[in-house]
C-alpha cells in the first residue's frame, strides 16, 4: 500500500496561495486595491473591511479612488487608512478619498525585499512543519504494520520530491515579487 499524499499536497497548495496573497498585500509603489485588504473601518459601531463599506477603483498607476457608499463614513475611512501604517498618502475631496502610492526609494525597496524574504521564510517553516507531520505519520504506519519498510523509504523519497517542488514554487513566487519591487 502506497502512502497517500493528496491531503499533504492540498496543504502545500494552501501555503503557496498564502504566500502569494501576502505578497499581493504589500505596497510595491503601484496602486493595487489588494494593498487595502487588511484595512478595517469603524462602521456603525462595528469594524468592517474597507471593501465592505466603499468601492475601490484604480485611477492611475499611483492612485486609488475610494468612494464610501455612505458619505458620512469618509472621515472614518481616511482615519483607518492613515492608521494602517501602509505608508500611503491620503487626500479627501468632494467625491471620496484618493490614496496615493509614493515612489519607492532605494531604502524602501531594500526594506520591502527584507519583508519578502521574511514571508518566504515563514512559508518554508510551515512547509517543514507539514513535512515533519507527514514523516511522523509514515513512521507510525510502518510501526503499526500498515506499510512495509520499503514503502516507508519510497514514501520518504516521494515526500522529498514534493518538498523540493514546493520550495522551487515558493522561490519562484518570491523572485517574481522581488523583480516587481526592484523595478
N, C-alpha and C positions, 0 to 999 in steps of 0.2 A: 504494500500500500504506500503510495507516494504522499508526501506531506502537501496539504492544500494551502497555497499562499494567497488565495484570492482576497481574503479579508485584509491581509497584510498589504497587498498591492493597493487596495482601496484606501487604506490609511495613508500610504505613501503619496497617493494622488492628492489627498486632502492636504498633506504637508506642502506639496508643490503649489497647490492652489492658494494656501495660506500665505506662502512667501510672495507669490505674485500679487496678491491682494494688499499685503503690507507695503510692497514696493509701489503699487499704484497710489497709495495714500501719501506718498512723500512729495513734497513740493520740489520739483526739479526745474523751476523757472518758467514752466509753460502752464498756462491756465488749464486746469483739469478739475471738473466738478468732483471727482472722486477724492481729491485732497480734503474736501469738506465733509466726507462721510462720517468722521468721528465727532463732528461738532453737534452739540445738543443745545437747544434753546428753551428757555423758560416760557412755557406757553399755557396760559390759563391754569396756573398752579401746578403744572407737571412739566417734567423735562421731556422734550421730543426731539428726534433727529431733525436737523435743518431741512432735509429734503421732504419732511412731512408737513412743514409749515410754509414753504416757499418754493417757487420754481427757480432752478439754477440753469443759466444758459451761458454759453461762451460767446463773448462779444468780439474778442480778437485773441491772438496767441498769448497775450499777457493779462487779459482781463475777463473776469466772470461778472455776470449780472445776476443779482439775486432779487427776486420780486416776491416779497411776502404776500400771501393771499389775504391776510388781514393787515392793512397798512399801519394799524396801531402796534404791530409787532416789530416795526423797523428798528427801534432802539434796542430791543431785546436781541434781535439777530446781530446787530452791529456789536453789541457787548459780547455775545457768545463767540463771534469770530475773533474779536480783539483778544479775548482771554484764552483762546485756544493755543497760543504760542506757536502758530504755524509760520510766523514771520511774514504775514501778508498785510498790505496796506488796505484800509477800508475807507470809502468815502460815500456819504449819503447824499442822494439827490431827490428830486420830487417823485420819481417813479420807483425808487428802491435803493439798492446798495450796489456799489461797484467794489469788487475785490481785485486789487492789482497785485500781480506776482512780480516781485522785484527781480532785477537782473542778478544772476548768480555771480558772486565774486570767486576768486581762486580759493579763498578761505572757506566759503560756504560749500563749494564743490568738494573740498577735502573733508569737511565735516559730514556732508551727505554720504561720501564714499565710506567713511567710518561707520555710519549708521547702516548702510547697505551691508557691510561686512558683518556687523553685529547681528543683523536679522538673518543673514545667511548662516552664521554660526548657531543661532537659536534653532533654525530648521534642521541643521546637521545633528545637533544634540537630540532633538526629537526623533530623528531617524535612528540614531544609535540606540535610544531607549526602546523603540519599537523592535529593532533588530535583537536586542537582548531578550525582550519578552518572547519573541518567536523562538529564539535559540533555546531558551529555558523550556519552552513548551515541547520542542523537538526532543530534547534530552529526557524530559519527563515521559513522553510517549515511548521512547526506546526502553526506559527502565520498566515501564508497565507492560512491555512486550507487544505494543501495538505496531511498532515498526522495528525493522532489523537494524543492526549496526551499519550495514552498507547503506541502507536507506537514510539513516541519520547523517552519514557523511555526504551522501548525494544531496540531501536537503541543505546541508551546510554550504556546499558549493553553489547550489541554486540561490540560496539566501544571499551569498556574497555577490553573485552576478546581479541580482535585483538591486542590492545596495549600491553597487558600482554605477548602475544605470541611473538610479535616482540621484546620486551625488553629481553625476555628469549633468543631469537635467537642472538641478539646483544651481550648479556653477554657470550653466548657460543663461538661466534667468538672471543671475547676478551680473554676468558680463553684459547682457543687453541693457540692463538698467544703468550700469556703470558708464557705458558708452553714451547713454542718453544724458547722464549727469555731466560728464566731461565735455559734452557738446561735440 
